[in-house]
């Protein structure tokens, strides 16, 4: 009994020893745990800081890209606005630009020859197109020649043009008509798409603005005068208001000759442009050609513009022009002969 008790006790002591040793192996060292946790925390903090820095760099890069995009967009808008401003300036200068348009120098007209006796000189009409200011009229008068001014109807940049005709005995109306070129278009330019009512209204307006006018010629108008239906509508409206159309012949395929013949009217057209080139020798050369046409047929119609060089050339062309009689358009076609 005693032996058994002692044996049990020894077994219990041994078992306790092994159990204690096992628990000691399993239980971590507190100091070791704290050290490992500190190292992990430091690594974690470093990792978080790195992520934060990377995010900051990405954000800074994104902001820089957005700023560059905004600047490029602003620059694009600035260029677009500048381009629009240039286009507006071009539009405002359209009437002045039209003065430099060139046309065919000569045409062959289908019109009767005016007989001139040996004692009389052939007649020469020189029309000065594009007149829109009082100073131009004064320069025309200063040449001392019988030059027929063709005056623009009022438009935005020169709203009182019709008043230039007040007190004038010899003048014409220079009517803007479709040419197919953007820079040739003025306000109220007649277009081939205009209805008969629109054309009729425009011609009535011309009569109201220029009550004493008899002659109208086209400013540009290569498209319009080459379009038979539109030109016929205008021709009819002009006849009803007592106007006579003078074809500036800005296109060789003008339909005005056929229309005039249809309505038993005399076809009146220019023979030559004198100032397609802006220098005196060229203008004198063209005047000599105009005189040659006049002497051959009995008369000629030339067209020039109120450029300073043109008027200087005309004023100095006495020797050339002495072979013909300079007349106004209404003197070549007096009322009874022109209607």
C-alpha positions as CSV (number, residue, x, y, z in Angstrom):
1,X,0.0,0.0,0.0
2,X,2.7,2.4,1.0
3,X,4.7,1.4,-2.1
4,X,1.8,2.0,-4.4
5,X,1.2,5.5,-2.9
6,X,4.8,6.5,-3.3
7,X,4.8,5.2,-6.9
8,X,1.7,7.3,-7.7
9,X,3.2,10.4,-6.2
10,X,6.4,10.0,-8.1
11,X,4.4,9.5,-11.3
12,X,2.4,12.7,-10.6
13,X,5.6,14.7,-10.0
14,X,7.1,13.4,-13.2
15,X,3.9,14.1,-15.1
16,X,3.8,17.6,-13.7
17,X,7.4,18.2,-14.7
18,X,6.7,17.3,-18.3
19,X,3.5,19.3,-18.4
20,X,5.3,22.4,-17.1
21,X,8.1,22.0,-19.6
22,X,5.6,21.7,-22.4
23,X,3.7,24.9,-21.4
24,X,7.0,26.7,-21.1
25,X,7.8,25.8,-24.7
26,X,4.4,26.9,-25.9
27,X,4.2,30.2,-24.1
28,X,6.0,33.0,-26.1
29,X,8.6,35.3,-24.6
30,X,6.8,38.6,-23.8
31,X,10.0,40.6,-24.6
32,X,10.4,38.8,-27.9
33,X,6.8,39.5,-28.9
34,X,7.1,43.2,-28.1
35,X,10.3,43.5,-30.2
36,X,8.8,41.7,-33.1
37,X,5.7,44.0,-33.0
38,X,7.8,47.2,-32.9
39,X,9.7,46.1,-36.0
40,X,6.5,45.2,-37.9
41,X,4.9,48.6,-36.9
42,X,8.0,50.5,-38.2
43,X,7.8,48.6,-41.5
44,X,4.1,49.3,-41.7
45,X,4.6,53.0,-41.1
46,X,7.3,53.2,-43.7
47,X,5.0,51.4,-46.2
48,X,2.1,53.8,-45.5
49,X,4.4,56.8,-45.9
50,X,5.7,55.5,-49.2
51,X,2.1,54.9,-50.4
52,X,1.3,58.5,-49.3
53,X,4.2,59.9,-51.2
54,X,3.4,58.0,-54.3
55,X,-0.2,59.2,-54.2
56,X,1.0,62.8,-53.7
57,X,3.3,62.5,-56.8
58,X,0.5,61.0,-58.8
59,X,-1.8,63.8,-57.7
60,X,0.8,66.4,-58.6
61,X,1.4,64.9,-62.0
62,X,-2.4,64.8,-62.6
63,X,-2.7,68.5,-61.7
64,X,0.2,69.4,-64.0
65,X,-1.5,67.5,-66.8
66,X,-4.8,69.2,-66.2
67,X,-3.1,72.6,-66.0
68,X,-1.3,71.9,-69.3
69,X,-4.6,70.8,-70.9
70,X,-6.4,74.0,-69.7
71,X,-3.6,76.2,-71.1
72,X,-3.7,74.4,-74.4
73,X,-7.5,74.8,-74.5
74,X,-7.2,78.5,-73.7
75,X,-4.6,79.0,-76.4
76,X,-6.8,77.2,-78.9
77,X,-9.7,79.5,-77.9
78,X,-7.5,82.5,-78.2
79,X,-6.4,81.5,-81.7
80,X,-10.0,80.8,-82.7
81,X,-11.1,84.2,-81.4
82,X,-8.2,86.0,-83.3
83,X,-9.2,84.2,-86.5
84,X,-12.8,85.2,-86.1
85,X,-11.7,88.8,-85.5
86,X,-9.6,88.7,-88.7
87,X,-12.6,87.3,-90.7
88,X,-14.8,90.1,-89.3
89,X,-12.2,92.7,-90.5
90,X,-12.1,91.1,-93.9
91,X,-15.9,91.3,-94.1
92,X,-15.9,95.0,-93.2
93,X,-13.4,95.7,-95.9
94,X,-15.3,93.9,-98.7
95,X,-16.5,97.0,-100.5
96,X,-13.0,98.4,-100.8
97,X,-11.5,95.1,-101.9
98,X,-14.0,94.9,-104.8
99,X,-12.3,97.9,-106.4
100,X,-9.3,95.7,-107.3
101,X,-11.3,93.1,-109.2
102,X,-10.1,92.7,-112.8
103,X,-12.2,91.7,-115.8
104,X,-11.7,90.9,-119.4
105,X,-10.0,93.9,-121.1
106,X,-12.1,93.8,-124.3
107,X,-15.2,92.3,-125.7
108,X,-16.8,92.2,-129.1
109,X,-20.3,93.7,-128.9
110,X,-23.2,92.9,-131.1
111,X,-24.4,96.5,-131.7
112,X,-25.0,98.7,-134.7
113,X,-22.3,101.0,-135.9
114,X,-23.0,104.7,-135.4
115,X,-22.3,106.6,-138.6
116,X,-20.1,109.7,-138.1
117,X,-19.5,112.2,-140.8
118,X,-15.9,113.2,-141.7
119,X,-16.5,116.6,-140.0
120,X,-17.4,115.0,-136.7
121,X,-15.3,113.1,-134.3
122,X,-16.1,109.6,-133.0
123,X,-17.5,109.6,-129.5
124,X,-16.0,108.1,-126.4
125,X,-17.8,107.4,-123.1
126,X,-15.7,106.7,-120.0
127,X,-17.6,105.5,-117.0
128,X,-16.0,105.6,-113.6
129,X,-17.3,102.8,-111.5
130,X,-17.4,102.3,-107.7
131,X,-18.0,105.9,-106.7
132,X,-19.0,106.2,-103.1
133,X,-17.7,109.5,-101.7
134,X,-17.8,113.3,-102.4
135,X,-14.0,113.4,-102.7
136,X,-14.0,110.9,-105.5
137,X,-16.6,113.1,-107.4
138,X,-14.3,116.1,-106.9
139,X,-11.3,114.2,-108.2
140,X,-13.3,113.2,-111.3
141,X,-14.4,116.8,-111.9
142,X,-10.8,117.9,-111.5
143,X,-9.7,116.0,-114.6
144,X,-11.7,118.5,-116.7
145,X,-13.1,115.5,-118.8
146,X,-16.6,114.4,-119.4
147,X,-16.4,111.3,-117.2
148,X,-19.7,109.6,-116.1
149,X,-19.6,108.5,-112.4
150,X,-21.4,105.3,-111.6
151,X,-22.5,105.6,-107.9
152,X,-23.0,102.7,-105.5
153,X,-26.4,102.5,-103.9
154,X,-26.2,103.1,-100.1
155,X,-24.6,100.3,-98.0
156,X,-23.5,99.9,-94.4
157,X,-20.1,101.6,-94.8
158,X,-21.4,104.4,-96.9
159,X,-25.1,104.9,-96.1
160,X,-25.6,108.3,-97.8
161,X,-24.4,107.4,-101.3
162,X,-27.7,108.4,-102.9
163,X,-27.1,112.0,-101.8
164,X,-24.0,112.2,-104.0
165,X,-26.3,112.3,-107.0
166,X,-28.1,115.4,-105.8
167,X,-27.5,118.2,-108.2
168,X,-25.7,115.9,-110.7
169,X,-26.9,115.9,-114.3
170,X,-24.8,113.1,-115.6
171,X,-24.3,110.0,-113.5
172,X,-25.3,106.3,-113.3
173,X,-26.1,103.7,-110.6
174,X,-23.5,101.0,-110.0
175,X,-25.6,98.0,-108.9
176,X,-23.9,95.1,-107.0
177,X,-24.8,91.7,-108.5
178,X,-23.8,88.2,-107.8
179,X,-20.3,87.2,-108.9
180,X,-19.6,84.0,-107.2
181,X,-16.8,85.5,-105.1
182,X,-17.4,86.1,-101.4
183,X,-15.4,89.4,-101.2
184,X,-17.5,90.9,-104.0
185,X,-20.7,90.7,-102.0
186,X,-22.2,93.9,-100.6
187,X,-25.4,94.4,-98.7
188,X,-28.4,93.8,-101.0
189,X,-26.3,92.3,-103.7
190,X,-28.8,90.8,-106.3
191,X,-28.6,87.0,-106.3
192,X,-29.8,84.6,-108.9
193,X,-31.9,83.0,-106.1
194,X,-33.8,86.2,-105.5
195,X,-37.5,86.0,-106.2
196,X,-39.2,88.3,-108.7
197,X,-40.7,90.2,-105.8
198,X,-37.3,90.8,-104.2
199,X,-35.8,92.0,-107.5
200,X,-38.8,94.2,-108.2
201,X,-38.6,95.7,-104.7
202,X,-34.9,96.4,-105.1
203,X,-35.4,98.2,-108.4
204,X,-38.3,100.3,-106.9
205,X,-35.9,101.2,-104.1
206,X,-33.3,102.4,-106.6
207,X,-35.9,104.6,-108.3
208,X,-36.8,106.1,-104.9
209,X,-33.1,106.7,-104.0
210,X,-32.1,108.1,-107.5
211,X,-35.2,109.7,-108.9
212,X,-33.4,111.3,-111.9
213,X,-31.2,108.3,-112.9
214,X,-31.6,106.7,-116.3
215,X,-28.7,104.2,-116.5
216,X,-27.7,101.3,-114.4
217,X,-24.6,99.1,-114.8
218,X,-23.5,96.0,-112.9
219,X,-20.9,95.9,-110.2
220,X,-19.2,92.5,-110.7
221,X,-22.2,90.3,-111.5
222,X,-20.5,87.6,-113.6
223,X,-22.9,84.9,-112.2
224,X,-26.0,87.1,-112.3
225,X,-25.6,88.4,-115.9
226,X,-24.8,84.9,-117.1
227,X,-28.0,83.5,-115.6
228,X,-30.8,84.1,-118.1
229,X,-33.9,83.8,-115.9
230,X,-32.5,86.1,-113.2
231,X,-31.2,88.6,-115.6
232,X,-34.5,88.7,-117.5
233,X,-36.4,89.3,-114.3
234,X,-34.1,92.3,-113.5
235,X,-34.2,93.6,-117.1
236,X,-38.0,93.6,-117.0
237,X,-38.1,95.4,-113.6
238,X,-35.6,98.0,-114.8
239,X,-37.7,98.7,-117.9
240,X,-40.8,99.2,-115.8
241,X,-39.0,101.9,-113.7
242,X,-37.5,103.6,-116.8
243,X,-34.0,102.4,-116.3
244,X,-31.6,101.5,-119.1
245,X,-29.1,98.7,-118.4
246,X,-25.5,99.0,-119.4
247,X,-23.7,95.7,-119.4
248,X,-20.3,96.0,-117.8
249,X,-19.4,92.7,-119.4
250,X,-17.7,91.1,-116.5
251,X,-18.2,87.7,-118.2
252,X,-18.0,86.8,-121.8
253,X,-21.1,84.6,-121.5
254,X,-23.4,87.5,-120.5
255,X,-27.1,86.8,-121.4
256,X,-27.9,90.5,-121.7
257,X,-27.5,90.7,-125.5
258,X,-30.2,88.0,-126.0
259,X,-32.5,89.6,-123.5
260,X,-32.2,93.1,-125.0
261,X,-33.0,91.7,-128.4
262,X,-36.0,89.8,-127.1
263,X,-37.5,93.1,-125.7
264,X,-36.5,95.1,-128.8
265,X,-34.1,97.2,-126.7
266,X,-30.7,98.5,-127.7
267,X,-27.9,96.5,-126.2
268,X,-25.5,98.8,-124.4
269,X,-22.2,97.5,-123.1
270,X,-18.6,98.5,-122.3
271,X,-15.9,97.9,-124.9
272,X,-12.8,98.0,-122.7
273,X,-11.6,98.3,-119.1
274,X,-8.8,100.8,-118.8
275,X,-7.3,100.1,-115.4
276,X,-6.9,96.4,-114.7
277,X,-3.3,97.4,-114.1
278,X,-2.6,100.4,-111.9
279,X,0.0,102.3,-113.9
280,X,-0.1,105.2,-116.3
281,X,1.5,103.5,-119.3
282,X,-0.9,100.6,-119.2
283,X,-3.9,103.0,-118.8
284,X,-2.8,105.1,-121.8
285,X,-2.4,101.9,-123.8
286,X,-6.0,101.0,-123.0
287,X,-7.2,104.5,-123.9
288,X,-5.5,104.2,-127.3
289,X,-7.4,101.0,-127.8
290,X,-10.7,102.6,-126.8
291,X,-10.0,105.5,-129.3
292,X,-9.3,102.9,-132.0
293,X,-12.6,101.2,-131.4
294,X,-14.4,104.5,-131.4
295,X,-12.9,105.6,-134.7
296,X,-13.7,102.3,-136.3
297,X,-17.3,102.1,-135.1
298,X,-18.2,105.7,-134.4
299,X,-18.3,105.3,-130.6
300,X,-16.8,103.3,-127.7
301,X,-17.6,102.8,-124.0
302,X,-14.7,102.4,-121.6
303,X,-14.8,101.7,-117.8
304,X,-12.3,102.8,-115.2
305,X,-12.3,103.3,-111.4
306,X,-11.7,106.2,-109.1
307,X,-8.1,105.2,-108.4
308,X,-5.7,108.1,-108.1
309,X,-3.4,106.7,-110.8
310,X,-6.4,106.2,-113.2
311,X,-7.5,109.8,-112.8
312,X,-3.9,111.0,-113.2
313,X,-3.6,109.0,-116.4
314,X,-6.9,110.4,-117.8
315,X,-5.9,114.0,-117.0
316,X,-2.6,113.5,-118.8
317,X,-4.1,111.8,-121.9
318,X,-4.9,114.9,-123.9
319,X,-2.9,113.8,-126.9
320,X,-4.6,110.4,-127.0
321,X,-8.2,111.7,-126.4
322,X,-7.9,114.6,-128.9
323,X,-8.9,112.2,-131.7
324,X,-12.3,111.6,-130.2
325,X,-15.1,113.6,-128.6
326,X,-15.6,112.8,-125.0
327,X,-19.3,112.5,-124.0
328,X,-21.4,111.5,-121.1
329,X,-23.4,108.2,-121.4
330,X,-26.7,110.1,-121.6
331,X,-25.3,112.3,-124.5
332,X,-24.4,109.2,-126.5
333,X,-27.9,107.8,-125.7
334,X,-30.3,110.7,-125.3
335,X,-33.8,110.0,-123.8
336,X,-35.6,109.4,-127.1
337,X,-32.9,107.1,-128.5
338,X,-32.4,105.2,-125.3
339,X,-36.0,104.2,-124.6
